[in-house]
Amino acid sequence: MKRLIRLFTEEHAATAVEYAVMLALIVVMCLVGIRTLGARMLNVWVQGKADMNAAGF
């Protein structure tokens, strides 16, 4: 417990914690963006495949 308290009270440790939080937020934002973009791209490929099948390819 003392180690955890020291982690939040020391300046260098606090900076490390801030960077870790920022990194976690960036990772979450990237994952959400990839998931959203991936779903949209899947729809584009499915529609393209349907159009190609309809055209006889």
URJO-V979437 format. One line per field, one symbol per residue. ss: DSSP state (H for helix, E for strand, - for the rest). psi: psi as a letter, one per 40 degrees, with the letter a starting at -180 (. if undefined). A space follows every 50 residues. Layout:
# URJO-V979437
ss: ???
psi: ???
This chain:
# URJO-V979437
ss: -HHHHHHHH-HHHHHHHHHHHHHHHHHHHHHHHHHHHHHHHHHHHHHHHH HHHHH--
psi: dddddddedidddddddddddddddddddddddddddddddddddddddd ddddee.
